[in-house]
Amino acid sequence: MQLNMGQAWNEATAMLSANRDTVLAVVGLFFFLPYFALALFVPEAINPTPVEAPPGTDPEVAMNAAFAALQQQYTDNWVYFVILAVAQFTGTLSLLALLTDRTRPTVGEALMQGLKSTPSYLVSQILVALFAGIAVGLPLGIVGAFLPPAFAVLIGIMLLGVVLYLVVKFSLIAPVIAIESELNPFKAMLRSWSLTKGNSFRLISFFILLIIAIGVVSLLITMVLGTVFSAFDQSIANIGNGVVSGLINAAVGALLLAVLAAVHRQLAGPSREAMTETFE
């Protein structure tokens, strides 16, 4: 089946509109609050301070210093990032179940479904990361060891396309787990790969356009309100920026998950329950 991007967008917005109150409850609990807490406890994670290199510093040295500072930040605060990831994994699966279950589950029922599915989703993401690391890291390491740096950079750019392709091929893992109740991580990965067959490049285009549009709007909102908050003292600015970042995280999460649910609905076809109701 060929993906209809316009239909996917319309279905996504319709699902959000029809489930507005319950969606707000789930994204508020699992997307807004954890992100807001992160902004309060680790404000530099939300608004990182750029590393200023002395004038005349070699660009490569400056880039390595910035990367090392970022890596140190994640090392120092890994507990917060793990908690945030687990919360958003659970929220992701709960929201997908809430948006697509024809029995219209309560928020509590959707949360239980999300909690039950979170371990499978976590394992699947680890497997995807390992798969991508082997598919990209291994050839890049070999190229870097035997070819000049210029060729290594060129191959690295080409491998970014491979990463993007893999992201799209595994993009429906969460809907497969939450909607189809497939708790086997390997089968969920294979199912996502199968569903996206024949639509990979359409999905890449769709997701890129969507992310660019969302990114531009989010950046404008963050810049404008960040400028306003900068007029206050640091503590108030941190709270204000945390609220804005949390709201944007919640809104973007809800929209992207609704789009994934709509894409899955198109590519997977009607569920068994829907087929049964049709012929009853």
PyMOL commands that set and color helices and strands:
alter all, ss='L'
color gray80, all
select helices_A, chain A and resi 5-18+20-41+43-46+59-76+78-100+107-146+149-169+173-180+185-195+200-229+234-268+272-279
alter helices_A, ss='H'
color red, helices_A
deselect
rebuild
show_as cartoon
